[in-house]
Amino acid sequence: MNEETPLWKGSPSQWLNLGPFSLCLLLAIGIVIAAILSGPLLPLVLLALAIPLVWLIWRYLVVRSQLFELTSERLRVTTGIINQHIDEVELYRVKDSLMKR
């Protein structure tokens, strides 16, 4: 009987978040400029800056929590920040595949 051996294990890069990170940076710059032009509303500015920061942290955690594992028997994809969800497909069910590096 064949034993299952790990072939590859990895996770996606944070480059996937380049768009959202850039959008959050532009939004934060816009909020700071609006605060400078509108007067001393520091508590509201800090609250407004917290919104893109929380979204940015969430996007980081979503990508960071993804894990791909390829073994000799199956492909396993793990996702989830609070609740982990594991999807598996056995390789004998896959009819055609291509792997590029």
DSSP file (Angstrom, degrees, kcal/mol; ACC not computed):
  #  RESIDUE AA STRUCTURE BP1 BP2  ACC     N-H-->O    O-->H-N    N-H-->O    O-->H-N    TCO  KAPPA ALPHA  PHI   PSI    X-CA   Y-CA   Z-CA
    1    1 A M              0   0    0      0, 0.0     2,-0.2     0, 0.0     0, 0.0   0.000 360.0 360.0 360.0 134.3    0.0    0.0    0.0
    2    2 A N        -     0   0    0      1,-0.0     2,-0.4    70,-0.0    71,-0.0  -0.492 360.0-137.2 -75.6 141.0    1.4    3.5   -0.9
    3    3 A E        -     0   0    0     -2,-0.2     2,-0.4     1,-0.0    69,-0.1  -0.791  23.0-110.3 -98.4 142.7    1.9    5.9    1.8
    4    4 A E        -     0   0    0     -2,-0.4    -1,-0.0    68,-0.1    67,-0.0  -0.575  38.8-173.7 -74.3 123.0    0.9    9.5    1.4
    5    5 A T        -     0   0    0     -2,-0.4    67,-1.9     0, 0.0     2,-0.2  -0.953  27.0-113.7-120.0 139.0    4.0   11.8    1.1
    6    6 A P  E     +A   71   0A   0      0, 0.0    65,-0.3     0, 0.0     3,-0.1  -0.512  32.5 174.2 -70.8 133.4    4.0   15.6    1.0
    7    7 A L  E     -     0   0A   0     63,-3.1     2,-0.3     1,-0.4    64,-0.2   0.757  64.7  -1.8-104.8 -39.1    5.2   17.0   -2.3
    8    8 A W  E     -A   70   0A   0     62,-2.2    62,-3.3     2,-0.0    -1,-0.4  -0.990  52.8-175.4-156.6 145.3    4.6   20.8   -1.9
    9    9 A K  E     +A   69   0A   0     -2,-0.3     2,-0.3    60,-0.2    60,-0.2  -0.978  26.4 132.7-144.1 129.6    3.2   23.1    0.7
   10   10 A G  E     -A   68   0A   0     58,-2.6    58,-3.4    -2,-0.3    -2,-0.0  -0.978  36.2-134.9-165.1 174.9    2.7   26.9    0.2
   11   11 A S        -     0   0    0     -2,-0.3    56,-0.1    56,-0.2    53,-0.1  -0.939  37.9 -89.3-137.9 159.4    0.5   29.9    0.5
   12   12 A P        -     0   0    0      0, 0.0     2,-0.2     0, 0.0    54,-0.1  -0.247  45.2-106.7 -69.4 159.9   -0.3   32.8   -1.8
   13   13 A S    >   -     0   0    0      1,-0.1     3,-1.5     3,-0.0     4,-0.1  -0.478  18.5-120.7 -84.0 154.6    1.8   36.0   -1.9
   14   14 A Q  G >  S+     0   0    0      1,-0.3     3,-1.9     2,-0.2    -1,-0.1   0.534 100.2  90.0 -71.9  -4.8    0.7   39.3   -0.4
   15   15 A W  G >  S+     0   0    0      1,-0.3     3,-1.6     2,-0.2     4,-0.3   0.753  73.2  71.4 -60.6 -22.0    1.1   40.7   -3.9
   16   16 A L  G <  S+     0   0    0     -3,-1.5     3,-0.4     1,-0.3    -1,-0.3   0.775  95.2  53.1 -61.8 -25.1   -2.5   39.7   -4.4
   17   17 A N  G <> S+     0   0    0     -3,-1.9     4,-2.9     1,-0.2     5,-0.3   0.247  74.4 106.7 -94.7  11.8   -3.3   42.6   -2.0
   18   18 A L  H <> S+     0   0    0     -3,-1.6     4,-2.4     2,-0.2     5,-0.2   0.918  81.2  48.0 -58.9 -44.1   -1.5   45.2   -4.0
   19   19 A G  H  > S+     0   0    0     -3,-0.4     4,-2.5    -4,-0.3    -1,-0.2   0.964 115.5  42.1 -61.9 -54.6   -4.7   46.8   -5.2
   20   20 A P  H  > S+     0   0    0      0, 0.0     4,-2.4     0, 0.0    -2,-0.2   0.883 114.5  52.3 -61.8 -37.1   -6.5   46.9   -1.9
   21   21 A F  H  X S+     0   0    0     -4,-2.9     4,-2.1     2,-0.2    -2,-0.2   0.923 111.6  46.5 -63.5 -42.6   -3.3   48.1   -0.1
   22   22 A S  H  X S+     0   0    0     -4,-2.4     4,-2.5    -5,-0.3     5,-0.2   0.906 111.8  51.2 -64.8 -41.7   -2.9   50.9   -2.7
   23   23 A L  H  X S+     0   0    0     -4,-2.5     4,-2.5     1,-0.2    -2,-0.2   0.905 110.1  49.3 -62.7 -41.8   -6.5   51.9   -2.3
   24   24 A C  H  X S+     0   0    0     -4,-2.4     4,-2.6     2,-0.2    -1,-0.2   0.886 110.3  51.1 -65.1 -38.7   -6.2   52.0    1.5
   25   25 A L  H  X S+     0   0    0     -4,-2.1     4,-2.4     2,-0.2    -2,-0.2   0.934 112.3  45.6 -63.9 -45.6   -3.1   54.2    1.2
   26   26 A L  H  X S+     0   0    0     -4,-2.5     4,-2.4     1,-0.2    -2,-0.2   0.898 113.4  50.3 -64.0 -39.8   -4.9   56.6   -1.1
   27   27 A L  H  X S+     0   0    0     -4,-2.5     4,-2.3     2,-0.2    -2,-0.2   0.903 110.4  49.3 -64.9 -41.3   -8.0   56.6    1.1
   28   28 A A  H  X S+     0   0    0     -4,-2.6     4,-2.3     2,-0.2    -2,-0.2   0.902 111.2  49.6 -65.1 -41.0   -5.8   57.3    4.2
   29   29 A I  H  X S+     0   0    0     -4,-2.4     4,-2.5     1,-0.2    -2,-0.2   0.918 111.4  49.9 -63.0 -42.6   -4.1   60.2    2.4
   30   30 A G  H  X S+     0   0    0     -4,-2.4     4,-2.4     1,-0.2    -2,-0.2   0.886 110.1  50.0 -63.0 -39.4   -7.4   61.6    1.3
   31   31 A I  H  X S+     0   0    0     -4,-2.3     4,-2.1     2,-0.2    -1,-0.2   0.909 111.4  48.3 -66.2 -41.7   -8.8   61.4    4.9
   32   32 A V  H  X S+     0   0    0     -4,-2.3     4,-2.1     2,-0.2    -2,-0.2   0.917 112.7  48.0 -65.5 -42.5   -5.7   63.2    6.3
   33   33 A I  H  X S+     0   0    0     -4,-2.5     4,-2.2     1,-0.2    -2,-0.2   0.916 111.8  50.1 -63.9 -42.3   -6.0   65.9    3.6
   34   34 A A  H  X S+     0   0    0     -4,-2.4     4,-1.9     1,-0.2    -1,-0.2   0.870 110.2  50.9 -63.3 -35.9   -9.7   66.3    4.3
   35   35 A A  H  X S+     0   0    0     -4,-2.1     4,-1.1     2,-0.2     6,-0.3   0.883 109.9  49.3 -68.7 -38.1   -9.0   66.6    8.1
   36   36 A I  H  < S+     0   0    0     -4,-2.1    -2,-0.2     1,-0.2    -1,-0.2   0.904 116.3  42.4 -66.4 -40.6   -6.3   69.3    7.5
   37   37 A L  H  < S+     0   0    0     -4,-2.2    -2,-0.2     1,-0.2    -1,-0.2   0.778 114.3  50.0 -77.9 -26.6   -8.6   71.3    5.3
   38   38 A S  H  < S-     0   0    0     -4,-1.9    -1,-0.2     1,-0.3    -2,-0.2   0.630 109.9-109.8 -92.4 -13.0  -11.8   70.9    7.4
   39   39 A G     <  -     0   0    0     -4,-1.1     2,-1.8    -5,-0.1    -1,-0.3  -0.664  59.1 -23.4 116.6-173.3  -10.4   71.9   10.8
   40   40 A P  S    S+     0   0    0      0, 0.0    -4,-0.1     0, 0.0    -5,-0.0  -0.521  71.2 135.3 -82.2  81.3   -9.5   70.2   14.1
   41   41 A L     >  +     0   0    0     -2,-1.8     4,-2.1    -6,-0.3     3,-0.4  -0.412  17.9 154.5-116.9  53.5  -11.7   67.1   14.1
   42   42 A L  H  >  +     0   0    0      1,-0.2     4,-2.7     2,-0.2     5,-0.2   0.856  67.1  52.1 -57.3 -44.4   -9.1   64.7   15.3
   43   43 A P  H  > S+     0   0    0      0, 0.0     4,-1.9     0, 0.0    -1,-0.2   0.909 112.7  46.3 -61.4 -38.6  -11.4   62.1   16.9
   44   44 A L  H  > S+     0   0    0     -3,-0.4     4,-2.5     2,-0.2    -2,-0.2   0.867 111.6  51.9 -69.2 -35.2  -13.4   61.8   13.8
   45   45 A V  H  X S+     0   0    0     -4,-2.1     4,-2.5     2,-0.2    -1,-0.2   0.919 109.4  49.1 -66.6 -43.3  -10.2   61.6   11.6
   46   46 A L  H  X S+     0   0    0     -4,-2.7     4,-1.2     2,-0.2    -2,-0.2   0.888 112.5  48.5 -63.5 -37.8   -8.9   58.8   13.8
   47   47 A L  H  X S+     0   0    0     -4,-1.9     4,-0.9    -5,-0.2    -2,-0.2   0.911 112.1  48.6 -66.5 -42.0  -12.2   57.0   13.5
   48   48 A A  H  < S+     0   0    0     -4,-2.5     3,-0.4     1,-0.2    -2,-0.2   0.858 110.4  51.5 -66.9 -34.5  -12.2   57.5    9.7
   49   49 A L  H  X S+     0   0    0     -4,-2.5     4,-1.3     1,-0.2    -1,-0.2   0.764 101.6  62.7 -72.2 -24.2   -8.6   56.2    9.5
   50   50 A A  H  X S+     0   0    0     -4,-1.2     4,-2.7    -5,-0.2     5,-0.2   0.820  93.1  64.3 -69.9 -29.9   -9.5   53.1   11.4
   51   51 A I  H  X S+     0   0    0     -4,-0.9     4,-2.0    -3,-0.4     5,-0.2   0.960 107.3  37.6 -63.5 -53.8  -11.9   51.9    8.7
   52   52 A P  H  > S+     0   0    0      0, 0.0     4,-2.4     0, 0.0    -1,-0.2   0.847 115.8  56.2 -66.9 -28.8   -9.4   51.4    5.9
   53   53 A L  H  X S+     0   0    0     -4,-1.3     4,-2.4     2,-0.2    -2,-0.2   0.922 108.1  46.2 -66.4 -43.1   -6.9   50.1    8.5
   54   54 A V  H  X S+     0   0    0     -4,-2.7     4,-2.3     2,-0.2    -1,-0.2   0.917 114.0  48.6 -64.5 -42.7   -9.3   47.4    9.7
   55   55 A W  H  X S+     0   0    0     -4,-2.0     4,-2.5    -5,-0.2    -2,-0.2   0.896 110.9  51.5 -64.0 -39.6  -10.1   46.4    6.1
   56   56 A L  H  X S+     0   0    0     -4,-2.4     4,-2.1     2,-0.2    -2,-0.2   0.917 110.6  47.4 -62.9 -44.9   -6.4   46.3    5.3
   57   57 A I  H  X S+     0   0    0     -4,-2.4     4,-2.4     2,-0.2    -2,-0.2   0.899 111.3  52.1 -63.8 -40.3   -5.7   44.0    8.2
   58   58 A W  H  X S+     0   0    0     -4,-2.3     4,-2.2     2,-0.2    -2,-0.2   0.928 109.4  48.6 -62.4 -45.4   -8.7   41.8    7.2
   59   59 A R  H  X S+     0   0    0     -4,-2.5     4,-1.9     1,-0.2     5,-0.2   0.897 111.0  51.4 -62.2 -40.1   -7.4   41.5    3.6
   60   60 A Y  H  X S+     0   0    0     -4,-2.1     4,-2.5     1,-0.2    -1,-0.2   0.931 111.2  47.3 -60.3 -46.5   -3.9   40.6    4.9
   61   61 A L  H  X S+     0   0    0     -4,-2.4     4,-1.8     2,-0.2    -2,-0.2   0.849 107.4  56.6 -67.1 -34.3   -5.3   37.9    7.2
   62   62 A V  H  < S+     0   0    0     -4,-2.2     4,-0.3     2,-0.2    18,-0.3   0.944 114.0  38.6 -62.3 -47.5   -7.5   36.4    4.4
   63   63 A V  H >< S+     0   0    0     -4,-1.9     3,-1.2     1,-0.2    -2,-0.2   0.897 115.6  53.5 -69.7 -39.5   -4.5   35.9    2.2
   64   64 A R  H 3< S+     0   0    0     -4,-2.5    -1,-0.2     1,-0.2    -2,-0.2   0.792 104.4  56.0 -65.9 -28.2   -2.2   34.8    5.0
   65   65 A S  T 3< S+     0   0    0     -4,-1.8     2,-0.4    -5,-0.2    -1,-0.2   0.485  84.2 100.6 -87.7  -1.1   -4.6   32.2    6.2
   66   66 A Q    <   +     0   0    0     -3,-1.2     2,-0.4    -4,-0.3    13,-0.2  -0.682  49.2 179.5 -85.0 137.0   -4.8   30.3    2.9
   67   67 A L  E     - B   0  78A   0     11,-2.4    11,-3.0    -2,-0.4     2,-0.5  -0.997  14.2-161.2-140.6 132.5   -2.7   27.2    2.6
   68   68 A F  E     -AB  10  77A   0    -58,-3.4   -58,-2.6    -2,-0.4     2,-0.4  -0.956   9.5-175.2-114.4 129.7   -2.2   24.8   -0.2
   69   69 A E  E     -AB   9  76A   0      7,-2.9     7,-3.1    -2,-0.5     2,-0.5  -0.990   5.2-168.7-127.7 125.0   -0.8   21.3    0.4
   70   70 A L  E     +AB   8  75A   0    -62,-3.3   -63,-3.1    -2,-0.4   -62,-2.2  -0.961  14.1 171.2-113.3 123.0   -0.1   18.8   -2.4
   71   71 A T  E     -A    6   0A   0      3,-2.9   -67,-0.1    -2,-0.5    20,-0.1  -0.654  51.0 -96.4-118.3 178.3    0.6   15.2   -1.4
   72   72 A S  S    S+     0   0    0    -67,-1.9     3,-0.1    -2,-0.2   -68,-0.1   0.671 124.0  34.1 -69.3 -15.2    1.1   12.1   -3.5
   73   73 A E  S    S+     0   0    0      1,-0.3    18,-2.6   -68,-0.2    19,-0.5   0.732 122.9   2.9-109.6 -31.1   -2.6   11.2   -2.8
   74   74 A R  E     - C   0  90A   0     16,-0.3    -3,-2.9    17,-0.1     2,-0.5  -0.962  54.5-119.7-155.6 164.3   -4.5   14.5   -2.6
   75   75 A L  E     -BC  70  89A   0     14,-2.6    14,-2.1    -2,-0.3     2,-0.4  -0.968  31.6-166.8-110.1 127.7   -4.7   18.3   -2.9
   76   76 A R  E     -BC  69  88A   0     -7,-3.1    -7,-2.9    -2,-0.5     2,-0.5  -0.969   7.0-168.8-121.7 128.8   -5.7   20.0    0.3
   77   77 A V  E     -BC  68  87A   0     10,-3.1    10,-2.9    -2,-0.4     2,-0.5  -0.976   5.3-166.9-118.7 121.0   -6.8   23.7    0.4
   78   78 A T  E     +BC  67  86A   0    -11,-3.0   -11,-2.4    -2,-0.5     2,-0.3  -0.930  15.8 163.4-110.5 127.5   -7.2   25.3    3.9
   79   79 A T  E     + C   0  85A   0      6,-2.6     6,-3.4    -2,-0.5   -13,-0.1  -0.897  19.1  85.4-134.8 164.5   -8.9   28.7    4.2
   80   80 A G        -     0   0    0     -2,-0.3     4,-0.1   -18,-0.3    -2,-0.0   0.053  43.2-145.2 117.1 139.3  -10.5   30.7    7.0
   81   81 A I  S    S+     0   0    0      2,-0.2     3,-0.2     3,-0.1   -19,-0.0   0.875 100.5  12.7 -95.9 -55.8   -9.4   33.2    9.6
   82   82 A I  S    S+     0   0    0      1,-0.3     2,-0.5     2,-0.0    -2,-0.0   0.907 138.5  31.6 -89.2 -49.8  -11.8   32.4   12.5
   83   83 A N  S    S-     0   0    0      2,-0.0    -1,-0.3     0, 0.0     2,-0.3  -0.950  83.3-139.0-110.2 121.5  -13.2   29.1   11.3
   84   84 A Q        -     0   0    0     -2,-0.5     2,-0.4    -3,-0.2    -4,-0.2  -0.613  15.1-164.3 -81.3 138.4  -10.9   27.0    9.2
   85   85 A H  E     -C   79   0A   0     -6,-3.4    -6,-2.6    -2,-0.3     2,-0.5  -0.990   2.1-160.5-123.4 127.8  -12.3   25.2    6.2
   86   86 A I  E     -C   78   0A   0     -2,-0.4     2,-0.4    -8,-0.2    -8,-0.2  -0.942   4.9-170.7-114.9 122.4  -10.4   22.4    4.5
   87   87 A D  E     -C   77   0A   0    -10,-2.9   -10,-3.1    -2,-0.5     2,-0.4  -0.926   9.5-174.9-108.6 135.1  -11.2   21.3    1.0
   88   88 A E  E     -C   76   0A   0     -2,-0.4     2,-0.4   -12,-0.2   -12,-0.2  -0.972  13.2-174.4-130.0 144.9   -9.7   18.1   -0.4
   89   89 A V  E     -C   75   0A   0    -14,-2.1   -14,-2.6    -2,-0.4     2,-0.3  -0.991  26.6-128.5-134.6 130.9   -9.6   16.4   -3.8
   90   90 A E  E >   -C   74   0A   0     -2,-0.4     3,-1.7   -16,-0.2     4,-0.4  -0.588  17.5-131.9 -78.3 138.8   -8.1   13.0   -4.3
   91   91 A L  G >  S+     0   0    0    -18,-2.6     3,-1.0    -2,-0.3   -17,-0.1   0.735 101.2  68.0 -68.7 -23.4   -5.6   13.0   -7.2
   92   92 A Y  G 3  S+     0   0    0    -19,-0.5    -1,-0.3     1,-0.2   -18,-0.1   0.716  97.1  57.2 -69.2 -15.9   -7.0    9.9   -8.8
   93   93 A R  G <  S+     0   0    0     -3,-1.7     2,-0.5     2,-0.0    -1,-0.2   0.652  86.5  92.4 -83.9 -16.9  -10.2   11.9   -9.5
   94   94 A V    <   -     0   0    0     -3,-1.0     3,-0.1    -4,-0.4    -5,-0.0  -0.681  52.8-175.8 -82.9 123.7   -8.2   14.6  -11.5
   95   95 A K        +     0   0    0     -2,-0.5     2,-0.4     1,-0.3    -1,-0.2   0.819  68.3  17.7 -89.4 -34.0   -8.1   13.7  -15.2
   96   96 A D        +     0   0    0      2,-0.0     2,-0.3     0, 0.0    -1,-0.3  -1.000  67.1 167.3-143.4 136.4   -5.8   16.5  -16.5
   97   97 A S        -     0   0    0     -2,-0.4     2,-0.3    -3,-0.1    -3,-0.0  -0.986  15.5-164.8-148.4 157.5   -3.4   18.8  -14.7
   98   98 A L        -     0   0    0     -2,-0.3     2,-0.5     2,-0.0    -2,-0.0  -0.988   6.4-163.2-144.0 132.5   -0.6   21.2  -15.5
   99   99 A M        -     0   0    0     -2,-0.3     2,-0.3     2,-0.0    -2,-0.0  -0.977  10.3-179.4-122.8 123.1    1.9   22.6  -13.0
  100  100 A K              0   0    0     -2,-0.5    -2,-0.0     1,-0.1     0, 0.0  -0.898 360.0 360.0-118.5 149.0    4.0   25.7  -13.8
  101  101 A R              0   0    0     -2,-0.3    -1,-0.1     0, 0.0    -2,-0.0   0.326 360.0 360.0-119.2 360.0    6.7   27.4  -11.8
